[in-house]
Amino acid sequence: MRDGDVVVIGGGYAGVRLAKRLDGTARVTLVDRKEIFFHRIASLRAGVRPEWTATPFIPYDRLLRNGRVAAGKAIRIDTAGRQVVLATGERLPYDVVVIATGADYPEPARFTGTTAEEAAKSFAGHQRSIAGAEHVLVVGGGPSGVELSAEIRLARPDARVTLAHAGPALLEVTGSARAGNKARAWLESHDVDVRLDSFMSPGHTFGTYRDARGNVIEADLSFWATGTTPNTLWLRLAGHGDWLNPSGQVKVDRTLRVHGRQDVFAVGDVNDAAELKITPVALAQADLAAWNIRAHLQSSGKHRKEPRFYRPIHRTPLIVPFGPSDGVTMMPVPGGETAVLGSRTSTLGKAKTLLTPYMRRQLGYSAA
């Protein structure tokens, strides 16, 4: 016997992990607008290299043994009727609902459309554009901007590649100056033009870009790796704007519940937990939320469990690949310091496979 209906809205890293964790103890329905899981960690390479085009797509069909995956777009959470309303008109009853709709990423890390075929077509378009470009501009010097610049450089050694970053150092968000210096050294040694303190905006004519000092860059192709936007507009349109902070993130308490709602949780990139929004953090939130959801569903039983509080993760290992055989790894060590490791650790940990075998196993498939 299972203890209640749980509807998880969003099939990204946090949503998949949470649905799988609860599959044996609740009646789980995972709702996602995509028909297939999108392994976003592999998307930057897929947008550059044709042989990686299909790699980010993993079917949902082996994820849940007891629950189900519903392809569709959630448009409203009816808190009075305790139902999730889909665009098709279907209504999914819930005892607990989880918002795991993630964030919207800029190209080429975006899943375009709803099918693998549509997303693959978008990747192929980026690949063709990169293959034919004389000068590619990447704006943003965080992990995604650095990774994308390296992928483009390795795929197009004959093209000009410029990385423009508004801040004074690369990888500032990681808090590691050594890692930023290592990334800059790698890029510059591979003839990437790294421009710091360069806030970019489109110029007056097509194909031109201007920094805050008025300097003009001409490029026939550009990618903006300057941040993400939480996928919460649907909540605002449905009358739940009071659940959101000014940045559009869902406000959660220490149990990862939406403030004021005992039966509504939010996990992953979509919530306002103050921490770096990366995959290990999303998985940790999903694990804690799964515990608290079980505690909520079993609250009237004799084996009642107390909820656990989430502590934002400010120190976690982070790997930024420079293509498939190099990169920089930031590893927290006791005392508040961060060890910066090089190519071997980065290659084995992430750069070569981009964690694809791990995610395939998570969804019930072989690593290959």
N, C-alpha and C positions, 0 to 999 in steps of 0.2 A: 504494500500500500504506500502511495506517495502522499506527501503532506500538503499539497496545494498547487495552484497554478501560478507559474512564474513566466512572465513575458519579458524577454530581453530584446530591447530595440537597438539593433546595430550589431553587425557581424564582423567587427574588426578584432584586434588582438584581445582587448578586454572582454568584449561580448562573447567571443568564442570560448575563452578560458572559463568565464563564469557559467555559461550554459553547460559546458562539459562537466564542471565541478558539481553542478546541481542535478545532472541528468539522472542520477540514481536515487535521489531523495524527493524530487518534486516533478510535477508535470510541466516540462519546459517547452516553450515555443520561442525560437529565435527568429526575429523578424529582420530582414535586410532587403534593401532595394536591389542589391546585386544578386545574381543567381549563383555566384561563386565567391569563395574567399579570395581577397586581394592581399597578397603578401607584399605590403608596401615597401619593406626594407629592400626588396629586389627591384623596385620600380625605376630607380635612377639608372641602373645599368641596363634595364630593359628598354628604357627610352633612348639609349645610345647604341646598343649592340643588338643586331637582328637575332643572333643565336639565343638571346635571353628573352625574346618577346613573350613566350608563353610561360616562362618560369614563375611569375608572380601569381598565377591562377591555380587554385587548389579547390576541388569540388567540396561542397558541404555534406555530401550524401553519406559519409561515414563518420561524421562528427558525433551524432547522438544515437544511442541505441534505443532509448525509450521516448525521447521527445521528438520534436519535428522542427524543420526549418521552413518558414513561410516567406516566400519571395514577395515583397510588396513594400510600399512606402507607408510608414506610420504618419498620420496627419494630426492625430489628437489623442490625448489621454483623458478619458472621461472618468474623473475621480469620483463623481457621484455614483455612476453605474459600475465603477471599477472595471472598465473595459478600455482596450487599446483599439482605436478606429483606424483602419487601413484605407488607402485611397480607393481600393476596390469596393468599399462598403462593408467588408468583413469586420466583425467585432470579436476581439479576443478577450475573454474574461481573465481577470488576474486577481490573485491574492497579494502578489508582489509584482511590481513592474520595475525594470531597470533601464535607465537611459544610458546607452553606450554608443551613441551615434558619432563619436569621434570628432575629428576636425577636417576641414577641407584644405588640401595641400595644393600648392601651385604646380604647374606643369614642370617636368613630365611625371611627377609623382602622383598625379591624380588619376582615379579610375573614371574614365569617360564612358557614359552610357550605363547600361545595366547588364550587358552580357560580356563574356570574355572576347567575343568576336569584335564588339565595338571598341573595347579597351585596347585590344591588339592592333586594331586599325589606327588608333591614336598613337600608340607607340611607334608603329611603322612610319607614320608621318613625321614624328620627331627624328627618327633615325635618318630618313631621307634629307630632312632639313639640315641636320648636323653634317651629314656626308657631303653636302653641297655648299656648305658655308665657307666663306673666306675668313670671317671674323665672328667669333661667338663671345657674347658678353654674358657673364653670370653675375647677378647682383645679390649680395648677401654672403657674409663670411662665417656663417655658423656651420654646424656639421653637414647639413645638406648642400650648402653652396660649395664647401671645400670638396666634398665627395663628388658632386656633379662636375666640377671643374676638372678634377683628376680623371674622371671617366672620359670626358670629352677630349682632354689632351691625349690620352693613350689611344683613343680611337681615331683621332685626327692629328697626328704629329706634324702635319704640314699646314695646319690652320693657325690663325692667331686666336688666342684665348685670353680674355681679360676677366679677372675677378675683382669686382668693386665692392668694397665693404664700408658701411657708414662709420664704423667704430675704429679705434686705434690699433686693434689687434684681431687676428683671426681666432675663432673658437672661444670668444669671450664668455659665452654662455656657460661653458664648462668650468670656468674659474681657474683654468690651468694655463698660465702664461707659457710654460714650457711646451705644452701641446700645440698652442697657437704658433709658437716660433718654429716648431718642427714642421707643421703643415705649410707655413709660409716658405720655409727652406726647400721643402720637396717641390712645391709648385714652381718656385722661381728657378730651381735647378732643371725643371722641365719646360722652361720658357713660357710659363704662364705669367702674364703681366698682372701683378697683385697691386691694387690701389686701395690704400687705407684712408680713413677719414674722407670717404667719397660717397656722400649721399646722392644717389642717382635718381633722375626723373627723365621721362621722355623729352626729347628736344623739340624744336619747332618744326622740323621736317622729318619725314619717315626715315627710319634707320639711324637716327641720331639720338644721343643720350647726353644729358648735361649734369654735371655735379654741382654742388652748392657753391663752388667758387667760379662757376661759369665755364669750366673746361668741357669741351665737347668730345664725345667718343662716337665714332661711326662704326656700326656693326650691323651685319645683315641678319643676325639672329640673336635673340636675348632670352634668358631665363631668369625669373625673379624668385630667389630662394630666401624670401624675407619674412617668413612666418606663416602661421596657419590661422584659420578662422573656425571657431567651434560650430558644429552643425546643429544649431539651436533655433534657427529662424522659424522652423515649424512649430516649436513650442510657443514662441512669441505670437505667431499668427493664431494659435489655438487658444490664446488667452492666458498663457502661463508665463507672461513676461516677468511677473514678480518672483519667479524661480531663478532668474538670471541676474548676474552682476553686470556692471556697465560694459564689460568686455564681451558679454554674451555667453559666459560660462555658467553652468548650473551651480548654484550655491549649495554646498553640502556641509553637514556637520561632521563630527569626528567618527561617526559610524558609517559615513558615506551615504547617509540618507539626505534627500532633499530637505532643506530646512522646513520644519513644520509638518512633514509627511512621514508617517511611520512605515508606509508600504510602498514608497517610491525611493529608489536608490539611483545614483549616477556614478559611473566609473570611467576612468581613462581620460583621454584628451578633452572630453566634454565638460569636466567639472573644474571647480576653482581651487582644488588642492594646490598649494603653492610649492611647486617642485618642477624640475625639468620634465617635460612631457615626452618620455621615451618609452619604448616597449617594455623593458623590465619593470618600470613603474606601473604601467597599465596592468601587467600580470599580477603584481603585488596587490594592487587595489582590488582586482577581481577575486583573488583568494580571500582577502579579508571580508569583502562584501558577501561572498558565498557563505562564510561562517555566520555572519550576522543575519543573512536571510534564513538560514536553517534555524537559528535561534528564534527568529521572529515567528516562523511557521510552527515551531514546536513549543511556543511559549506557554501553552496551557497544559503541557504534559508533565509527568513527574520527573523527566530528565531535562528539565529546562536549563538552557545555557544562557549565560550573560553575554551581551554584545561586546565586541572588541573595538578598541579605538584605533583609528588609522593615524600613523605618524608619517608625515611627508618625508620622502626619501631625498636627502640632499647630497648623499655620497653613494654613488653606484658606479660600477665599471661601465665605461663607455668606449666604444671603438669607432673610429672614423676611418673608413678604408680610403686608400689612394689607389683605386683599381683593385684587381684580384690578387695581387701579390705584395702589397705594401699597405702601410697605414700607421696610425698612432692609437695607442691604447692608454686610457687613463684609469688607473687602478687605485682606489682609496686604500690607504695604509693607516695603521694606528698612529694617533697623535695629530690627526687632522690633515696630514700631508697627502699628496697624490703622486704615486709613482707613474712615470711616463715611459711606456714600453714601445718597442719598435716593430719592425716588419714581421718577424717570425710570429710573435704573439698575435698581432693584428690579423695576419693571414689565416692562421689556424682558428682563431676565435670568430672571425666574421668575414674578412675580405674575400676569401676564395669562394665560399658558397653563399654568402649573405644570409646565413641561417635557414636556408631553404629546406635542408633535410629535417631540421628540428620542427619547422612548422608543418611539413608534410606528415610527420609522425603525430603531431598534435591533432591533425584532422583525420587520422586513421589510415593514412597511406604509407607506403614504403618510402624510405629516405630518398631513393633514386628518382 
